[in-house]
Amino acid sequence: MSEENLYTFENPEYRKTYWHTCSHVMAQAVKRLWPEVQLAIGPAIDEGWYYDFDSPFSFTQEHLDKIEAEMKKICKERLHLERTEKPREEAIAYMEEKKELYKVELIQDLPEDAVISFYTQGEFTDLCAGPHLDSTGRIKGNAIKLTQCCGAYWRGDSKRKMLQRIYGIAFPKKEELDEFLRRQEEARKRDHNKLGRELEYFTTVDVIGQGLPILLPKGARVIQTLQRWVEDEEQKRGYLLTKTPLMAKRELYKISGHWDHYLDGMFVLGDPDDETKECFALRPMTCPFQYQVFLNRARSYRDLPMRLGETSTLFRNEDSGEMHGLIRVRQFTISEGHLILRPEQLEDEFRGCLELAKYCLDTVGMLEDCTFRFSQWDPNNREKYIGTPEQWDEAQTIMGKILDDLGVEYTIGIDEAAFYGPKLDIQYKNVFGKEDTIVTIQVDQLLAEQFGMEYVDADGQKKRPYIIHRTSLGCYERTLAYLIEKYAGALPLWMMPTQVKVLPITDRAHDYAETVVKALKDRGVRAEGDFRSEKLGYKIREAQKEKIPYMLVVGDKEAENGTVAVRTRAGGDEGVMELKDFIAQCREEIDTKSKRV
């Protein structure tokens, strides 16, 4: 990066430092206004920052307005930021004196050899590792906006106290803030959690539970369409379809390592500590179940690669604070697969997995917005992983070579690997900039040994296979959420739950309209008729609100000539067509999976 860009928002490190300093300015403003409020944590995030507070009252928009005004004053004061360090006991005593008990806990949990640093600006001092800007005057007070306040458990633990989290954003120029807020307003319009409910794709019900959405007929139809397409595509590429149980005894998960490394994320049926009674758990992933297909009988090198695919329903005990619409849920369906193979087949099979994932993401229109992350283990966090450092070095070296050979541009994520192996994560951001993994491809050299998986090689020797864990389109619920946001609900024709709506002008045209609907359905086009006694203009507007791709207006003239008057959801009038020609046009769009919206 050029020297002139080091101290601009072009530099992500400067941007993070700027926002981190803003979080301290916000905390200082809160303490000035309400000294009784206790401070928790306040990091910079991908877009802006947040700070968690323990307040005896609930923050409202009126409070946020007061905090913003005070932040502007602090910026104008041009307070110098100074870093100091304190020994552990002195640091604890200092925070106890200030009655900042959350900071005391943070200090107590630091490693014995940790450097305990503080940053001071004016009368305000906060525990922080930094870095920060040198002055509050660097921040443009008129380009600050506090965007929302919500609840957040202390340290993300639902058993701890619920705090109040205030989010904020700031830019060097007010014009940049205005543009950001404009984009956020557009994002709110596209937010699947709002739009998906309005369009009746899904709903949630309190008595069913958080993170357990109900797919309404429209959403269920979209996901069924995607699932059938992915299953057919996997079959073309040599995958064998499996159907495995939704739960298993704890003994299976002990073999796989999930019991020791993933138990907190599992739904357990029974007492996990009572070894005298059977204990089951809903599956968080399908791999230990699909391995039983391989283990069903003795295998030779001729059986490999064995590509196993399944549309799997999985269960993960996510924290309640993490739940969001269809993006993060506790029960979901995934295009899961496992490839069992000889070591020399690894690169070709990995390439095939990546090509399949890219094909699927490109077909639905999401690939252009994806990034790639090579997720590796953290050797300083050994208890999180199985295997030896030598095995991890070997697996990561092999995978790194494969990614480089395939020309994949990626970032590296330390401590983001699965507990049994490194992985390629294909990342996608929702409309608000929150990033999640949409597809993953993992290299595994360890679990075959855990399960005693062997094959007889060409030389007659028994050997351990390698395993690739992968998804084709990832979690269908999450994919639906992203598609709703990307297309603002107007999905491409082939995915839409209702593709065509037939609108008779008069009651006399009802019979012909029914004939048109039947002809469309007979050719595999999802069509409905609107036979209500409403004006045509009203019917058109209602269909457009539902994002129906095509509306066919039919009256006496169309009935006489076997034609349809075609309108699109964008408001375009495409004129009169023969019915057979319109059906052919629809079929071409559906068969080619056109992205036309």
Residue pairs with C-beta under 8 A, 6 or more apart in sequence:
1 10
1 11
5 11
6 14
7 14
8 14
8 172
9 15
9 18
9 171
9 172
9 176
16 44
17 44
17 131
17 132
17 133
18 133
18 138
18 139
18 170
18 172
19 44
19 45
19 48
19 49
19 169
19 170
20 42
20 43
20 44
20 49
20 128
20 130
20 131
20 132
21 81
21 132
21 133
21 136
21 138
21 139
22 48
22 49
22 71
22 139
22 144
22 168
22 170
23 42
23 43
23 44
23 49
23 50
23 51
23 168
24 42
24 81
24 119
24 121
24 124
24 126
24 128
24 132
25 71
25 74
25 75
25 121
25 136
25 139
26 42
26 49
26 51
26 67
26 71
26 146
26 166
26 168
27 39
27 42
27 51
27 53
27 124
27 126
28 74
28 121
28 122
28 123
28 124
29 67
29 70
29 71
29 73
29 74
30 37
30 39
30 51
30 53
30 67
31 37
31 39
31 124
32 70
32 124
33 66
33 67
33 70
34 55
34 57
36 55
36 56
37 53
37 54
37 55
37 56
38 53
38 54
38 55
38 99
38 100
38 101
38 102
39 51
39 52
39 53
39 54
39 100
39 102
39 103
39 126
40 51
40 52
40 53
40 54
40 102
40 154
40 163
41 51
41 52
41 102
41 106
42 49
42 50
42 51
42 52
42 126
43 49
43 50
46 433
46 434
46 435
47 169
47 180
47 432
47 433
48 147
48 167
48 168
48 169
48 170
49 167
49 168
49 169
50 165
50 166
50 167
50 168
51 165
51 166
52 152
52 154
52 163
52 164
52 165
53 59
53 163
53 164
53 165
53 166
54 102
54 154
54 161
54 163
54 164
55 164
58 164
59 149
59 164
59 166
60 149
63 149
64 146
64 149
64 166
67 146
67 166
68 144
68 145
68 146
71 141
71 144
72 141
72 142
72 144
73 141
74 121
74 122
74 136
74 141
75 136
75 137
75 139
75 140
75 141
75 144
76 137
76 141
77 122
77 136
77 137
78 135
78 136
78 137
79 121
79 122
79 135
79 136
79 137
80 121
80 134
80 135
81 119
81 120
81 121
81 132
81 133
81 134
81 135
81 136
82 119
82 120
82 121
83 117
83 118
83 119
83 130
83 132
84 117
84 118
84 120
85 115
85 116
85 117
85 118
86 94
86 116
86 117
86 118
87 116
88 107
88 110
88 112
88 116
91 107
91 116
91 118
91 127
92 104
92 107
92 108
94 118
95 101
95 103
95 104
95 107
95 127
96 104
98 125
100 127
102 154
103 126
103 127
106 127
107 116
107 127
110 116
115 129
116 127
117 127
117 128
117 129
117 130
118 125
118 126
118 127
118 128
119 125
119 126
119 128
119 130
119 132
121 136
133 139
139 170
140 170
140 171
140 172
140 173
140 174
142 174
143 170
143 171
143 172
143 173
143 174
143 176
143 177
144 168
144 169
144 170
144 177
145 168
145 169
145 170
145 177
145 181
146 166
146 167
146 168
147 167
147 168
147 169
147 184
148 166
148 167
149 164
149 165
149 166
149 167
150 164
150 165
150 167
151 162
151 163
151 164
151 165
151 321
152 162
152 163
152 164
152 165
152 321
153 159
153 160
153 161
153 162
153 163
153 319
153 321
154 160
154 161
154 162
154 163
156 319
156 321
158 319
158 320
158 321
169 177
169 180
170 177
171 177
171 180
184 432
186 431
187 431
187 432
187 485
188 194
189 195
189 488
190 431
190 484
190 485
190 486
190 488
190 489
191 325
191 431
191 432
191 485
192 201
192 325
192 326
192 327
192 430
192 480
192 481
192 482
192 484
192 485
193 324
193 325
193 326
193 481
195 484
195 485
195 488
195 489
196 202
196 219
196 325
196 326
196 480
196 481
196 484
196 489
197 203
199 218
199 484
199 489
199 546
199 547
200 216
200 217
200 218
200 219
201 215
201 216
201 218
201 219
201 222
201 480
201 484
202 213
202 214
202 215
202 216
202 219
202 325
202 326
202 480
203 213
203 214
203 216
204 210
204 212
204 213
204 214
205 214
208 214
209 330
210 320
210 323
210 330
211 318
211 320
211 323
211 328
211 329
211 330
211 331
212 329
212 330
212 331
213 325
213 326
213 329
213 477
215 223
215 477
217 497
218 497
218 498
219 480
219 497
221 497
221 526
222 480
222 483
222 491
222 495
222 496
222 497
223 333
223 476
223 477
223 480
225 494
225 495
226 364
226 473
226 476
226 479
226 480
226 495
227 311
227 333
227 335
227 476
230 311
230 335
230 360
230 472
230 473
231 241
231 309
231 311
233 356
233 359
233 360
233 472
234 241
234 307
234 309
234 335
234 337
234 356
234 472
235 241
237 307
237 352
237 356
238 307
239 307
239 308
239 309
239 337
240 293
240 306
240 307
240 308
240 309
241 309
241 310
242 289
242 290
242 293
242 308
242 309
242 310
243 310
244 286
244 289
244 290
244 292
244 310
244 312
245 283
245 289
246 282
246 283
246 313
246 315
247 269
247 280
247 281
247 282
247 283
248 280
248 281
248 283
248 288
248 289
249 278
249 279
249 280
250 259
250 268
250 272
250 279
250 280
250 281
252 288
252 289
253 259
253 262
253 263
253 266
253 281
253 288
254 260
255 288
255 450
255 451
256 287
256 288
256 447
256 450
256 451
257 386
257 419
257 420
257 447
257 450
258 266
258 284
258 285
258 288
261 384
261 385
261 386
261 419
262 284
262 419
263 272
264 317
265 284
265 316
265 317
265 318
266 281
266 282
266 284
266 315
266 316
266 317
267 281
267 282
267 315
267 317
267 330
268 279
268 280
268 281
269 279
269 280
269 281
269 282
270 277
270 278
270 279
270 280
271 277
271 279
272 279
282 315
283 289
283 312
283 314
283 315
284 314
284 315
284 316
285 312
285 314
285 336
285 469
286 310
286 312
286 314
286 336
286 338
287 338
287 447
287 467
287 469
288 447
288 451
290 308
290 310
290 338
291 338
291 340
291 447
291 451
291 453
293 306
293 308
294 306
294 308
294 340
294 453
294 465
295 451
295 452
295 453
298 456
299 306
299 454
299 455
299 456
300 455
300 456
300 457
301 342
301 455
301 456
301 457
301 458
303 455
304 340
304 341
304 342
304 345
304 455
304 465
305 339
305 340
305 341
305 342
305 345
305 349
306 339
306 340
306 341
307 337
307 339
307 349
308 337
308 338
308 339
308 340
309 335
309 336
309 337
309 472
310 336
310 337
311 333
311 334
311 335
311 336
312 333
312 334
312 336
313 331
313 332
313 333
314 331
314 332
314 333
314 334
314 336
315 330
315 331
316 330
316 332
317 330
318 328
318 329
318 330
322 328
323 329
323 330
325 481
326 477
326 478
326 480
326 481
327 430
327 434
327 436
327 477
327 478
327 481
327 482
328 436
328 478
329 477
332 475
332 476
332 477
332 478
333 475
333 476
333 477
334 471
334 474
334 475
334 476
335 360
335 471
335 472
335 473
335 474
335 476
336 469
336 470
336 471
337 353
337 469
337 470
337 471
337 472
338 467
338 468
338 469
338 470
339 349
339 353
339 467
339 468
339 470
340 448
340 453
340 465
340 466
340 467
341 349
341 465
341 466
341 467
341 468
342 455
342 457
342 463
342 465
342 466
343 466
345 466
346 398
346 402
346 443
346 466
346 468
347 402
347 405
349 468
350 399
350 402
350 406
350 441
350 443
350 468
351 402
351 406
353 441
353 468
353 470
354 406
354 408
354 424
354 441
356 472
357 426
357 439
357 441
357 470
357 471
357 472
357 473
358 367
360 439
360 472
360 473
361 367
361 370
361 426
361 438
361 439
361 473
362 368
363 593
364 473
364 479
364 483
364 492
364 495
365 483
365 486
365 487
365 492
365 595
366 428
366 438
366 479
366 482
366 483
366 486
369 428
369 429
369 486
370 426
370 427
370 428
370 438
371 410
371 411
371 426
371 427
372 408
372 409
372 410
372 411
372 424
372 425
372 426
372 427
373 410
373 411
373 412
373 413
373 416
373 424
373 425
373 426
373 427
373 437
374 399
374 400
374 403
374 410
374 411
374 412
374 413
374 422
374 424
375 413
375 416
375 417
375 418
375 422
375 423
375 424
375 425
376 396
376 412
376 413
376 414
376 415
376 416
376 417
376 422
377 384
377 385
377 392
377 396
377 414
377 415
377 417
377 422
378 384
378 414
378 415
379 389
379 392
381 415
384 415
384 419
385 392
385 417
385 419
385 420
386 419
386 420
386 446
386 450
387 395
387 420
387 445
387 446
391 445
391 446
392 422
394 445
395 421
395 422
395 443
395 444
395 445
396 422
398 443
399 422
399 424
399 443
402 443
403 410
403 424
408 424
410 424
413 425
416 423
416 425
417 423
418 442
418 444
418 469
420 442
420 444
420 446
420 447
421 442
421 443
421 444
421 445
421 446
421 469
422 442
422 443
423 440
423 441
423 442
423 443
423 469
424 440
424 441
424 442
425 437
425 439
425 440
426 437
426 438
426 439
426 440
426 474
427 435
427 436
427 437
427 438
428 435
428 436
428 437
428 438
428 482
429 435
429 436
430 436
430 481
430 482
430 485
431 485
436 478
437 474
438 473
438 474
438 475
438 478
438 479
438 482
439 470
439 471
439 472
439 473
439 474
440 469
440 470
440 471
440 474
441 468
441 469
441 470
441 471
442 468
442 469
442 470
443 466
443 467
443 468
444 466
444 467
444 468
444 469
445 464
445 466
445 467
447 453
447 467
448 454
448 464
448 465
448 466
448 467
449 464
453 464
453 465
454 462
454 463
454 464
454 465
455 462
455 463
455 465
456 462
456 463
457 463
473 479
483 491
483 495
484 491
487 597
489 547
490 547
490 549
490 569
490 597
491 547
491 597
492 589
492 593
492 594
492 595
492 596
492 597
493 499
493 549
493 550
493 586
493 589
493 590
493 594
493 596
494 589
494 590
494 593
494 594
496 526
496 547
496 548
496 549
497 526
498 526
498 527
498 528
498 546
498 548
499 525
499 526
499 527
499 548
499 549
499 550
499 586
499 590
500 520
500 525
500 526
500 527
500 528
500 548
500 549
500 550
500 551
500 552
500 586
501 527
501 528
501 529
501 530
501 543
501 546
501 548
501 550
501 551
501 552
502 513
502 516
502 517
502 520
502 527
502 528
502 529
502 530
502 551
502 552
502 554
502 564
503 513
503 529
503 530
503 536
503 539
503 540
503 543
503 551
503 552
503 553
503 554
504 510
504 512
504 513
504 529
504 530
504 531
504 554
504 555
505 536
505 553
505 554
505 555
505 556
506 555
506 556
507 533
508 555
508 556
508 559
509 554
509 555
509 556
509 558
509 559
510 529
510 531
511 559
512 554
512 558
512 559
513 529
513 531
513 554
514 529
516 527
516 529
516 552
516 554
516 564
516 579
517 527
517 528
517 529
519 579
519 583
520 526
520 527
520 583
520 586
521 527
523 583
523 586
523 587
524 587
524 590
525 583
525 586
525 587
525 590
530 539
530 542
530 543
532 539
534 542
536 553
539 551
540 551
540 553
540 567
543 551
543 569
544 551
544 569
544 571
547 569
548 569
549 568
549 569
549 597
550 566
550 567
550 568
550 569
550 582
550 586
551 566
551 567
551 568
551 569
552 564
552 565
552 566
552 567
552 582
553 564
553 565
553 566
553 567
554 564
554 565
557 563
558 564
558 565
558 576
562 578
562 579
563 576
563 577
563 578
563 579
564 576
564 577
564 579
564 582
565 573
565 575
565 576
566 573
566 574
566 575
566 576
566 577
566 582
567 573
567 574
568 574
577 585
588 594
589 596
